Amino acid sequence: MTHNTTHLINGSFNEGISPFDRGFAYGDGVFRTLKIEAGKPTHWTMHYQKLVADCATIGIVCPGVDLLQNDIELLFANDEIAVAKIIITRGEGERGYAIPAVSTPTRILIKSSMPQYESSYYTDGVTLHLCETRLSNQPKLAGIKHLNRLENVLARSEWQDEAIFDGLLLDTQDQVIECTMSNIFARYGDHLLTPDLSQCGVAGITRQRILQMAKSLNLTTQVHTLPLTHLLKADEVLICNSIYNAFQVTRISNKAWAPQPLASQFRNLLTHD
């Protein structure tokens, strides 16, 4: 029997997703996206710790680290550079929102090709679309990468222009939160600010790493509310995630910034850390 080479479900190449799985029915689960280099997950300890924490927030017992590592070794070749997406759902349940008294989590591992980014992104920065879609506040889910991503889907549908790299997301109070697939930072002099994510948004691993690394670039850091009007006054803006590390933002709507070195400096630190 031949099997797929793009995903595993519960460690199997041939298993499917049940229509009764709560991740499929309700988005009842969490996920992580990370880079695979030489067949190994990069910054795996941080990713797994966040996966465990996100599962705990919604009351799912995260599969053990050895189980997930075995899945990765099974799906990815030793010389492979690719993207891994790990999805953990609560598993199967009866109809209705009530959480089953007993459930077995479903674990899914998906392999994708590494994106090939335009060389200009590294030298000239990227453009953001200011999204009309607003993020709703839900403190109980704030910070975690849960499977309910319809807001991001709607926001991403707002543009088709290939010159736009990502979309800037605000909450209903016009506070900057994140982008559709990235976290965001604003530099004011030697001070680096990233939005407070206590009400909504995803607290990414690369965001966490940049906050830890900023001191080495003689930058002080702050997690704080960030109105759009204040973001547009920044000396420098950058976005980040676990796949591309960091890019400078050089345009949001009618506001433009000249290319500057901070994103490149962080890429170097993030790559060699």
C-alpha positions as CSV (number, residue, x, y, z in Angstrom):
1,M,0.0,0.0,0.0
2,T,1.3,3.4,-0.9
3,H,0.8,6.3,1.6
4,N,1.0,10.0,1.6
5,T,4.2,11.8,2.4
6,T,2.7,15.1,3.5
7,H,1.1,14.4,6.8
8,L,0.6,12.1,9.7
9,I,-2.6,11.7,11.8
10,N,-2.0,10.1,15.2
11,G,1.4,8.8,14.0
12,S,-0.2,7.1,10.9
13,F,0.2,7.8,7.2
14,N,-3.2,6.3,6.5
15,E,-5.5,7.5,9.2
16,G,-8.2,10.1,8.6
17,I,-10.0,12.8,10.6
18,S,-13.3,11.7,12.1
19,P,-16.3,14.0,11.3
20,F,-16.9,13.9,15.1
21,D,-13.5,15.4,15.8
22,R,-14.0,18.6,17.8
23,G,-11.2,20.3,16.1
24,F,-13.1,19.8,12.8
25,A,-16.5,20.7,14.3
26,Y,-15.7,23.6,16.6
27,G,-12.1,24.6,16.1
28,D,-11.5,23.0,19.5
29,G,-7.7,22.7,19.5
30,V,-4.4,24.5,19.0
31,F,-1.5,24.5,16.6
32,R,2.1,25.6,16.0
33,T,4.0,26.3,12.8
34,L,7.8,25.9,12.8
35,K,10.8,25.4,10.6
36,I,12.5,22.1,10.0
37,E,16.2,22.1,9.3
38,A,18.2,19.0,8.6
39,G,15.2,17.0,9.6
40,K,15.0,18.6,13.0
41,P,12.6,21.2,14.5
42,T,14.2,24.5,15.2
43,H,13.8,26.0,18.7
44,W,11.8,22.9,19.6
45,T,11.9,23.4,23.4
46,M,10.2,26.8,23.1
47,H,7.6,25.5,20.6
48,Y,6.8,22.5,22.6
49,Q,6.5,24.5,25.9
50,K,4.1,26.9,24.1
51,L,2.1,24.0,22.7
52,V,1.7,22.5,26.2
53,A,0.7,25.9,27.6
54,D,-1.8,26.6,24.9
55,C,-3.3,23.1,25.3
56,A,-3.6,23.7,29.0
57,T,-5.4,27.0,28.5
58,I,-8.3,25.2,26.9
59,G,-8.1,22.0,29.0
60,I,-6.4,19.6,26.5
61,V,-3.7,17.2,27.6
62,C,-0.9,17.8,25.2
63,P,0.7,14.6,23.7
64,G,4.2,13.8,25.1
65,V,7.3,15.4,23.6
66,D,8.7,12.0,22.6
67,L,5.5,11.1,20.7
68,L,5.7,14.4,18.7
69,Q,9.4,14.0,18.1
70,N,8.9,10.5,16.7
71,D,6.2,11.9,14.3
72,I,8.6,14.5,13.1
73,E,11.4,12.0,12.6
74,L,9.0,9.8,10.6
75,L,7.7,12.5,8.3
76,F,10.8,14.6,7.7
77,A,14.0,13.3,6.0
78,N,17.4,13.9,7.8
79,D,18.5,16.4,5.1
80,E,15.1,18.2,4.7
81,I,14.4,21.9,5.1
82,A,10.6,22.4,5.3
83,V,7.7,23.8,7.4
84,A,6.0,21.7,10.0
85,K,2.5,22.4,11.3
86,I,1.4,20.6,14.5
87,I,-2.3,20.5,15.3
88,I,-3.7,19.1,18.5
89,T,-7.5,18.8,18.9
90,R,-9.5,17.6,21.8
91,G,-10.5,14.5,19.8
92,E,-13.9,13.0,19.1
93,G,-17.1,14.0,21.0
94,E,-20.8,13.8,20.8
95,R,-22.9,16.6,19.1
96,G,-23.0,19.7,21.3
97,Y,-20.5,22.1,22.8
98,A,-20.2,20.3,26.2
99,I,-16.6,19.0,26.7
100,P,-16.6,15.2,26.9
101,A,-15.8,13.8,30.3
102,V,-13.2,11.6,28.6
103,S,-11.5,12.3,25.3
104,T,-8.3,11.3,23.4
105,P,-6.6,14.2,21.7
106,T,-6.0,14.0,18.0
107,R,-2.5,15.0,16.8
108,I,-1.8,16.0,13.3
109,L,1.6,16.8,11.7
110,I,1.6,18.5,8.2
111,K,4.7,19.0,6.0
112,S,4.9,21.9,3.6
113,S,7.6,23.3,1.4
114,M,9.6,26.3,2.7
115,P,8.3,29.5,1.2
116,Q,10.6,31.3,-1.3
117,Y,10.6,35.0,-0.4
118,E,11.3,37.8,-2.8
119,S,14.9,39.0,-2.4
120,S,13.5,42.6,-2.1
121,Y,11.9,41.7,1.2
122,Y,15.4,41.4,2.7
123,T,16.7,44.6,1.3
124,D,13.7,46.9,0.7
125,G,11.3,45.7,3.3
126,V,7.6,44.7,2.9
127,T,4.3,46.4,2.5
128,L,1.3,45.9,4.9
129,H,-2.4,46.2,4.1
130,L,-4.4,47.9,6.8
131,C,-7.2,45.4,7.4
132,E,-10.8,46.5,7.8
133,T,-11.5,43.3,9.7
134,R,-11.1,43.8,13.4
135,L,-10.0,41.3,16.1
136,S,-12.5,40.8,18.9
137,N,-11.4,40.7,22.5
138,Q,-11.5,37.4,24.3
139,P,-9.0,37.4,27.2
140,K,-9.5,33.6,27.9
141,L,-8.1,32.9,24.4
142,A,-5.7,35.8,24.1
143,G,-2.1,34.8,23.3
144,I,-2.8,31.2,22.3
145,K,-2.7,29.9,18.7
146,H,-6.1,28.2,18.7
147,L,-7.8,26.8,15.7
148,N,-10.5,29.5,15.5
149,R,-8.9,31.6,12.8
150,L,-11.9,33.0,10.8
151,E,-10.9,36.5,11.6
152,N,-7.5,35.9,9.9
153,V,-9.2,34.3,7.0
154,L,-11.6,37.2,6.5
155,A,-8.7,39.7,6.9
156,R,-6.5,37.9,4.4
157,S,-9.4,37.9,1.8
158,E,-9.2,41.7,1.7
159,W,-6.3,41.9,-0.7
160,Q,-5.1,40.2,-3.9
161,D,-2.2,42.5,-4.6
162,E,1.0,40.4,-4.6
163,A,3.0,43.5,-3.6
164,I,1.4,43.2,-0.2
165,F,3.1,40.8,2.2
166,D,0.8,40.8,5.2
167,G,-2.2,42.5,6.7
168,L,-2.1,44.7,9.8
169,L,-4.8,43.8,12.3
170,L,-6.4,46.2,14.9
171,D,-8.9,45.5,17.6
172,T,-12.2,47.3,17.9
173,Q,-10.5,50.1,19.8
174,D,-8.1,50.8,16.9
175,Q,-5.2,49.3,18.9
176,V,-2.5,47.5,16.8
177,I,-2.4,43.8,17.8
178,E,-0.6,41.8,15.1
179,C,-0.6,40.9,11.4
180,T,-2.5,38.0,9.9
181,M,0.6,35.7,10.1
182,S,3.1,37.8,12.1
183,N,3.8,39.7,15.3
184,I,4.8,43.3,15.0
185,F,7.4,45.6,16.7
186,A,7.8,49.4,16.6
187,R,11.1,51.2,17.4
188,Y,11.2,54.7,18.9
189,G,14.9,55.7,19.3
190,D,16.5,52.9,21.4
191,H,13.1,51.7,22.7
192,L,11.4,48.7,21.1
193,L,7.6,48.2,21.7
194,T,5.3,45.3,20.8
195,P,1.6,45.3,21.4
196,D,0.0,44.0,24.6
197,L,-1.8,40.7,23.7
198,S,-3.7,40.2,27.0
199,Q,-7.1,40.7,25.2
200,C,-6.5,39.1,21.8
201,G,-3.8,38.0,19.4
202,V,-1.2,35.3,19.2
203,A,2.0,35.5,21.3
204,G,4.5,33.9,18.9
205,I,7.8,32.3,19.7
206,T,9.8,34.6,17.5
207,R,8.2,37.6,19.3
208,Q,9.4,36.1,22.6
209,R,12.9,35.6,21.2
210,I,13.2,39.1,19.9
211,L,12.1,40.5,23.3
212,Q,14.9,38.4,24.8
213,M,17.5,39.4,22.2
214,A,16.8,43.2,22.1
215,K,19.2,44.0,24.9
216,S,22.1,42.7,22.8
217,L,21.3,45.5,20.3
218,N,21.2,48.1,23.1
219,L,17.4,48.3,23.0
220,T,15.0,48.5,25.9
221,T,11.7,46.7,25.4
222,Q,8.1,47.2,26.4
223,V,4.9,45.3,25.9
224,H,2.1,47.9,25.8
225,T,-1.0,49.0,24.0
226,L,-0.1,50.5,20.6
227,P,-2.6,52.8,18.9
228,L,-2.4,52.9,15.1
229,T,-1.6,56.6,15.2
230,H,1.4,55.9,17.5
231,L,2.6,53.0,15.3
232,L,2.7,55.3,12.3
233,K,5.1,57.7,14.2
234,A,7.6,54.9,14.8
235,D,11.2,55.3,13.6
236,E,11.2,51.7,12.4
237,V,8.6,48.9,12.2
238,L,9.3,45.2,11.8
239,I,7.3,42.0,11.7
240,C,8.3,38.5,12.6
241,N,7.3,34.8,12.7
242,S,9.0,31.5,13.0
243,I,9.5,30.9,9.2
244,Y,11.0,34.1,7.9
245,N,12.3,35.4,11.2
246,A,12.0,39.2,10.7
247,F,11.3,41.7,7.9
248,Q,11.2,45.5,8.0
249,V,7.9,47.2,7.2
250,T,8.5,50.0,4.8
251,R,4.9,50.9,3.9
252,I,1.5,50.9,5.6
253,S,-1.2,52.7,3.5
254,N,0.3,56.1,2.8
255,K,3.0,56.0,5.4
256,A,6.5,54.9,4.2
257,W,9.8,54.3,5.9
258,A,13.3,54.2,4.4
259,P,15.1,50.8,4.6
260,Q,16.9,50.4,7.9
261,P,19.0,47.7,9.4
262,L,17.1,46.5,12.5
263,A,15.2,43.6,10.9
264,S,18.5,42.3,9.3
265,Q,20.2,42.5,12.7
266,F,17.4,40.5,14.3
267,R,17.4,38.0,11.4
268,N,21.1,37.4,12.0
269,L,20.6,36.9,15.7
270,L,17.6,34.7,15.2
271,T,19.3,32.5,12.6
272,H,22.4,32.0,14.7
273,D,20.9,31.7,18.1
